[in-house]
Amino acid sequence: MSMRFLTLATALTLALAGCATSRGLHPDNQLTDPQHLATGHTLADVKLTPAAWPTQDWWVGLGDPQLSALIDEALKNNPGLAAADAAARLAQAQVQGANAARGPQVDLDAAAPGARFSSKDFAYPIEDLGTFAWAKSATLDFSWGLDLWGGKRAAWEAALGRSRAAEIDAHAARIQLSVNVARAYIQLGYAFAQQDVADAELQRTGKVLELARRYVTAGLGTPQQLHQADFAVASAQQQKAQVEHAIDAVRSSLSVLLGQGPDRGLQIARPRVLKPADLALPDNLPVNLIGRRADLVAARWRVEAAGRTIKAAKTEFLPNISISAMAGFVAVGDSSGLFQLPARTYGITPALSLPIFDGGRRRANLAAADASYDGLVAQYNATLVHAVNEVADNYAALKSMRSQIAAEQRAQQDAQRAWDDTIKLYKGGLGSSLETLIARQQLLAAQQRMAALDSQQMDLSVQLIQALGGGYDATVPANGADAARTSFSNSTPAR
């Protein structure tokens, strides 16, 4: 009889559980295989080496101790990092909460309510009827929802994945901050280079003005030439004032990045001439990037966490068993002592929960988990494609920049020679003010372009370092990207 009853109960349980089903619900997106992102033709002429990844303190290689000190200061004091750290701590607390929900819960309750007992309620001792008395209790409560299908474990693993992603986000924030400080520092160097150009232009226009005054005084020039020369001096002075303001503005932005007031920026000296990064790139770039860029690693953990969330949501469709128990003492009336054998009480309650009908709540929850998974997969795929193309674009831009700088250096040398020759002729009375003006403007434009190209080359070099992960190196259980792909396949929810 007992075996028949057990068989009937099992069949009834399965039948009732089938009323709320996850049938037909599954995620649709798949992770992009990095091997499918071809870069062979784009990077055909690139020097490839496994050691080309930037180091964690990549800024030291730029050769400016002041920059290294500024980045270290920013990493210690920038208030923006506090938000990323707080998010990581919040995610860690959620992991602890999810893990706590997996185990049994024990509570100690003690109470002593007082009330006047009804004279007609014979549920209480006769001597207490119609009097005011205290009801005393002290109980130890135990409860445990058994994780038969691993749903609570999956929820804990999902929280753990999100926690790891948040930790990596905090690391990514530090990489971004170091890059922002370096790029602002490069802008400061560019502003000082512009100041040099403005100073040189002011000297040139001053020489032309001095010669124009001599010619006018000697009757060899016209007042128009003098006015034109003075106009050029005024323009050069305006450019000098403009670049001085640019220096102050960049110093102020650096103060913000350092988490300090504006006076801190005034203490920053002129940057040294920084060394551009080497053009060598790592081999097997698309595959290895997924362990070298914090945004990709964080995206990978979020996908894995979403897969665990789907598993947890699916277990909500299955029956579950919980156990609760209670033991303690209960006594009513002033004449009854609490801690004595007659006052003892205890109980146990095994419970079976069967999801029969919930109006579609569980299916909606699972559909939301599937959609979240698909969205995170799409975000990861987009991040991977962007990362590979970002490296290729920065490399191409740096390669082009070197060619432009070489050409501009020749142009600047020619413009300098033309200016030197023109000013000599003008001093000797053989050249015209128009020729002097043209030569000066050509030299000014060449110097401005040269300063801009040098700054852009350094900025692109830093952007390439950031595109290669900024020194981040994910710790994976096996061999680099292969282990990462294995982790992905394991976390992909079954359809």
C-alpha positions in Angstrom: 0.0 0.0 0.0 2.8 2.4 0.9 4.5 1.8 -2.5 1.3 2.5 -4.4 0.8 5.6 -2.4 4.3 6.8 -3.1 3.9 6.1 -6.9 0.6 7.9 -7.0 2.1 10.9 -5.1 5.0 11.1 -7.5 2.8 10.9 -10.6 0.5 13.6 -9.1 3.4 15.8 -8.3 4.8 15.6 -11.8 1.4 16.2 -13.3 0.7 19.2 -11.2 4.2 20.7 -11.8 3.5 20.5 -15.5 0.8 23.1 -15.2 3.5 25.8 -14.9 6.1 25.0 -17.6 9.1 26.7 -19.2 8.5 24.9 -22.5 9.4 27.1 -25.5 11.4 29.7 -23.6 15.1 30.0 -24.4 17.7 32.7 -25.3 18.5 33.3 -29.0 21.9 35.1 -29.2 25.3 33.4 -29.3 28.7 34.6 -28.4 31.0 35.7 -31.3 34.0 33.5 -31.8 37.1 35.8 -31.9 38.6 33.6 -34.5 36.0 34.8 -36.9 37.2 38.4 -36.7 39.8 38.4 -39.4 42.7 40.9 -39.1 45.2 39.2 -41.4 45.0 41.7 -44.3 44.6 44.8 -42.1 47.6 44.0 -39.9 49.6 42.3 -42.7 52.6 44.6 -42.3 52.5 44.8 -38.5 55.3 43.5 -36.3 53.6 40.9 -34.1 55.1 39.6 -30.9 53.6 37.9 -27.8 55.3 40.4 -25.6 53.7 43.5 -27.1 51.0 43.9 -24.5 51.3 47.0 -22.3 52.5 46.6 -18.8 50.4 47.5 -15.8 52.3 50.7 -15.2 52.6 51.5 -18.9 52.9 55.2 -18.3 56.5 54.7 -16.9 57.6 53.8 -20.5 56.7 57.3 -21.7 59.8 58.6 -19.9 58.4 61.4 -17.7 58.6 61.0 -13.9 56.2 63.9 -13.4 53.5 62.0 -15.4 54.1 58.9 -13.4 53.7 60.8 -10.2 50.5 62.5 -11.4 48.9 59.2 -12.4 49.8 57.7 -9.0 48.3 60.7 -7.3 45.1 60.5 -9.3 44.7 56.8 -8.5 44.9 57.6 -4.8 42.8 60.8 -4.7 40.3 60.8 -7.6 36.8 60.8 -6.1 35.3 59.2 -9.2 36.9 55.9 -8.3 34.9 55.7 -5.1 31.7 55.0 -7.0 33.2 52.0 -8.8 34.6 50.7 -5.5 31.2 51.1 -3.9 29.5 49.2 -6.7 32.0 46.4 -6.2 31.4 46.3 -2.5 27.6 46.3 -3.1 28.0 43.3 -5.5 30.1 41.5 -2.9 27.4 42.0 -0.3 24.8 40.6 -2.7 26.9 37.5 -3.2 27.0 37.0 0.6 23.2 37.4 0.7 22.7 34.9 -2.1 25.0 32.4 -0.4 23.2 32.9 3.0 19.9 32.0 1.4 21.2 28.6 0.5 21.6 27.4 4.1 19.3 26.8 7.0 18.1 29.7 9.1 17.8 29.6 12.9 16.1 32.4 15.0 15.6 32.8 18.7 12.3 34.5 19.6 11.3 35.6 23.1 8.2 37.5 24.0 6.1 38.3 27.1 2.7 39.8 26.1 0.3 40.7 28.9 -3.5 40.7 28.7 -6.7 40.3 30.7 -8.1 36.9 30.0 -11.8 36.5 29.4 -13.8 34.9 32.2 -15.6 32.7 29.6 -12.5 31.5 27.7 -11.6 28.2 29.2 -8.6 27.8 27.0 -6.5 29.3 29.8 -6.0 28.1 33.4 -9.1 28.5 35.6 -7.1 30.5 38.1 -6.2 33.1 35.5 -9.7 33.6 34.0 -10.9 37.1 34.5 -7.5 38.4 35.5 -4.5 40.1 33.9 -1.7 37.8 33.3 1.5 37.4 31.3 2.0 34.9 28.5 5.7 34.1 28.3 7.4 32.3 25.4 11.0 31.5 24.3 11.4 29.4 21.1 14.1 28.4 18.8 12.9 28.4 15.2 14.6 26.5 12.4 13.8 26.7 8.6 15.5 25.3 5.5 14.3 25.4 2.0 16.1 22.5 0.3 17.8 23.3 -3.0 16.8 20.2 -4.8 17.4 21.4 -8.3 20.3 23.8 -7.7 18.4 27.0 -8.2 19.8 28.7 -5.1 23.3 27.7 -6.0 22.7 29.1 -9.5 21.5 32.4 -8.0 24.6 32.5 -5.8 26.8 31.8 -8.9 25.0 34.6 -10.8 25.6 37.0 -8.0 29.2 35.9 -7.9 29.6 36.6 -11.6 28.1 40.1 -11.3 30.4 40.7 -8.3 33.5 39.8 -10.4 32.3 42.0 -13.2 31.9 44.9 -10.8 35.4 44.3 -9.5 36.7 44.4 -13.0 34.7 47.6 -13.7 36.6 49.2 -10.8 39.9 48.1 -12.4 38.7 49.5 -15.7 37.9 52.8 -14.0 41.5 53.0 -12.9 42.8 52.3 -16.4 40.5 54.9 -17.8 41.7 57.4 -15.2 45.3 56.8 -16.0 44.6 57.2 -19.7 42.7 60.4 -19.1 45.6 61.9 -17.0 48.1 60.9 -19.7 46.0 62.4 -22.5 45.5 65.6 -20.5 49.2 65.7 -19.8 49.9 65.4 -23.6 47.4 68.2 -24.2 49.4 70.3 -21.7 52.6 69.5 -23.6 50.9 70.5 -26.8 49.7 73.8 -25.2 53.3 74.6 -24.3 54.5 73.7 -27.8 51.9 76.1 -29.1 53.2 78.7 -26.7 56.7 78.2 -28.2 55.2 78.7 -31.7 53.4 81.9 -30.5 56.6 83.2 -28.9 58.6 82.6 -32.1 55.8 84.3 -34.2 55.9 87.2 -31.8 59.6 87.6 -32.3 59.3 87.4 -36.1 56.5 90.0 -36.2 58.6 92.2 -33.9 61.5 92.1 -36.3 59.3 93.0 -39.2 57.7 95.9 -37.3 61.2 97.2 -36.3 62.3 97.1 -40.0 59.1 98.7 -41.1 59.7 101.6 -38.7 63.2 102.1 -40.0 62.0 102.2 -43.6 59.2 104.6 -42.8 61.6 106.9 -40.8 64.1 106.8 -43.7 61.3 107.5 -46.2 61.7 104.1 -47.9 58.4 102.7 -46.6 54.8 103.7 -46.4 52.5 104.1 -43.3 50.5 101.2 -44.7 53.4 98.8 -44.3 53.9 100.0 -40.7 50.2 99.4 -39.9 50.4 95.9 -41.4 53.4 95.1 -39.4 51.8 96.4 -36.2 48.7 94.4 -37.0 50.8 91.2 -37.2 52.4 91.9 -33.8 48.9 92.4 -32.2 47.7 89.1 -33.8 50.8 87.3 -32.4 50.1 88.8 -29.0 46.5 87.6 -29.1 47.7 84.1 -30.1 50.2 84.1 -27.2 47.4 85.1 -24.7 45.2 82.3 -26.2 47.7 79.6 -25.7 48.5 80.8 -22.2 44.8 80.4 -21.4 44.9 76.9 -22.9 47.8 76.0 -20.6 45.7 77.2 -17.6 42.7 75.3 -18.8 44.5 72.0 -19.2 46.2 72.4 -15.8 42.7 72.9 -14.3 41.4 69.7 -15.9 44.4 67.9 -14.5 43.6 69.2 -11.1 40.1 67.7 -11.4 41.5 64.3 -12.4 43.9 64.5 -9.4 41.0 65.2 -7.1 42.5 68.5 -6.0 41.7 72.2 -6.2 42.9 74.5 -9.1 46.0 75.6 -7.3 47.4 72.0 -7.7 47.4 72.4 -11.4 49.6 75.5 -11.1 52.4 73.4 -9.7 52.6 71.1 -12.7 55.7 71.9 -14.7 56.1 71.8 -18.4 56.0 68.1 -19.6 59.0 66.5 -21.2 59.0 65.4 -24.8 57.3 62.0 -24.4 58.3 58.9 -26.4 55.7 57.4 -28.6 54.9 53.7 -28.0 56.3 51.0 -30.2 54.1 50.0 -33.1 54.5 46.3 -32.4 51.2 44.5 -31.7 50.5 41.2 -30.0 50.0 38.0 -32.1 46.6 36.4 -32.3 45.1 39.7 -31.4 41.3 39.0 -31.6 41.6 35.9 -29.4 43.9 37.3 -26.8 42.1 40.6 -26.4 39.3 38.9 -24.5 41.6 38.3 -21.6 43.5 41.6 -21.9 40.7 44.2 -21.9 38.8 44.8 -18.7 35.6 45.7 -20.5 35.6 42.4 -22.4 36.3 40.4 -19.3 33.6 42.2 -17.3 31.2 41.6 -20.2 32.1 37.9 -20.2 31.3 37.6 -16.5 28.0 39.3 -17.0 27.1 36.8 -19.7 28.0 33.9 -17.5 26.0 35.4 -14.6 23.0 35.8 -16.9 23.3 32.1 -17.8 23.2 31.1 -14.1 20.2 33.4 -13.6 18.3 31.5 -16.3 19.1 28.2 -14.6 17.8 29.6 -11.3 14.6 30.9 -13.0 14.0 27.4 -14.5 14.1 25.7 -11.2 11.1 27.8 -10.1 9.0 25.6 -12.3 9.9 22.5 -10.3 8.5 21.3 -7.0 10.5 21.9 -3.9 10.6 20.8 -0.3 11.2 22.9 2.8 11.5 22.0 6.4 10.7 24.1 9.5 10.9 23.2 13.1 10.3 24.9 16.4 11.3 24.1 20.0 11.0 26.1 23.2 8.9 27.0 26.2 5.5 28.6 26.5 3.7 29.5 29.8 0.6 31.5 30.5 -0.2 33.1 33.9 1.9 34.5 36.7 1.8 31.2 38.6 3.3 29.2 35.7 7.1 29.1 35.4 8.5 29.3 31.8 11.6 27.1 31.9 10.1 23.8 33.2 9.2 20.6 31.5 5.4 21.1 31.4 6.0 24.3 29.5 8.0 22.8 26.8 6.7 22.8 23.2 8.1 21.7 19.9 7.0 21.0 16.3 8.2 20.1 12.9 6.7 21.0 9.5 7.9 19.4 6.3 6.3 21.2 3.3 6.0 20.5 -0.4 5.5 23.4 -2.8 4.0 22.7 -6.2 3.9 25.4 -8.9 0.4 24.8 -10.4 -0.8 28.2 -11.6 0.7 31.6 -11.1 -0.8 33.7 -13.9 2.3 33.4 -16.0 4.6 35.0 -13.4 7.3 32.3 -13.6 7.3 32.3 -17.4 7.6 36.1 -17.4 10.5 35.9 -15.1 12.2 33.3 -17.3 11.5 35.3 -20.4 13.1 38.4 -18.8 16.1 36.3 -17.9 16.4 35.0 -21.5 16.1 38.6 -22.8 18.7 39.8 -20.4 21.1 37.1 -21.5 20.6 37.9 -25.2 21.2 41.6 -24.4 24.4 40.9 -22.6 25.6 38.6 -25.3 24.9 41.3 -27.9 26.8 43.8 -25.7 29.8 41.4 -25.4 29.8 40.8 -29.2 29.7 44.5 -29.9 32.5 45.2 -27.4 34.6 42.5 -29.0 34.1 43.8 -32.5 34.8 47.4 -31.3 37.9 46.3 -29.5 39.5 44.6 -32.4 38.7 47.4 -34.8 39.8 50.0 -32.3 43.3 48.4 -32.2 43.5 48.2 -36.0 42.3 51.8 -36.4 44.7 53.2 -33.9 47.6 51.3 -35.5 46.6 52.6 -38.9 46.4 56.2 -37.6 49.8 55.9 -35.9 51.3 54.6 -39.1 49.8 57.4 -41.1 50.9 59.9 -38.4 54.5 59.0 -38.7 54.4 59.5 -42.5 52.7 62.9 -42.0 55.3 63.9 -39.4 58.1 63.0 -41.7 56.6 65.1 -44.5 55.8 68.0 -42.2 59.3 68.1 -40.9 60.5 68.7 -44.5 57.9 71.3 -45.0 58.9 73.1 -41.8 62.5 73.1 -42.8 61.7 74.5 -46.2 59.5 77.2 -44.6 62.2 78.1 -42.2 64.8 78.5 -45.0 62.3 80.6 -47.0 61.7 82.8 -44.0 65.4 83.2 -43.4 66.1 84.1 -47.0 63.1 86.5 -47.2 64.0 88.4 -44.0 67.6 88.8 -45.2 66.4 90.3 -48.5 63.9 92.5 -46.6 66.7 93.8 -44.3 68.7 94.7 -47.4 65.9 96.5 -49.0 65.5 94.0 -51.8 62.4 92.2 -50.6 58.8 93.3 -50.3 56.6 93.2 -47.2 54.2 90.9 -49.0 56.9 88.3 -49.5 57.8 88.6 -45.9 54.2 88.2 -44.9 53.8 85.1 -47.0 57.0 83.5 -45.8 56.1 84.2 -42.1 52.6 82.8 -42.5 53.9 79.6 -44.1 56.4 79.1 -41.3 53.8 79.7 -38.7 51.4 77.3 -40.3 54.1 74.6 -40.6 55.1 75.0 -36.9 51.5 74.8 -35.8 50.9 71.7 -37.8 54.1 70.1 -36.5 53.1 70.8 -32.9 49.7 69.3 -33.5 51.0 66.2 -35.2 53.5 65.5 -32.4 50.6 65.8 -29.9 48.3 63.6 -32.0 51.0 61.0 -32.3 51.4 60.7 -28.6 47.7 60.8 -28.0 47.2 58.0 -30.5 49.9 56.0 -28.8 48.1 56.3 -25.5 44.8 55.3 -27.1 46.5 52.2 -28.6 47.7 51.3 -25.1 44.1 51.7 -23.8 42.8 49.7 -26.8 45.2 46.8 -25.8 43.8 46.7 -22.3 46.0 49.3 -20.5 48.0 46.6 -18.7 45.1 44.5 -17.6 45.6 40.7 -17.6 42.7 38.5 -16.6 43.5 35.5 -14.5 41.9 32.5 -16.2 42.0 28.8 -15.0 43.6 27.3 -18.0 45.3 28.6 -21.2 44.2 32.1 -21.8 41.5 32.7 -24.4 40.8 28.9 -24.8 39.8 28.7 -21.1 37.7 31.8 -21.6 35.8 30.2 -24.5 35.4 27.0 -22.4 33.9 29.1 -19.6 31.5 30.6 -22.1 30.4 27.3 -23.5 29.8 26.0 -20.0 27.8 29.0 -19.0 25.5 29.0 -22.1 22.1 27.9 -20.9 20.5 24.9 -22.5 17.8 25.6 -25.0 
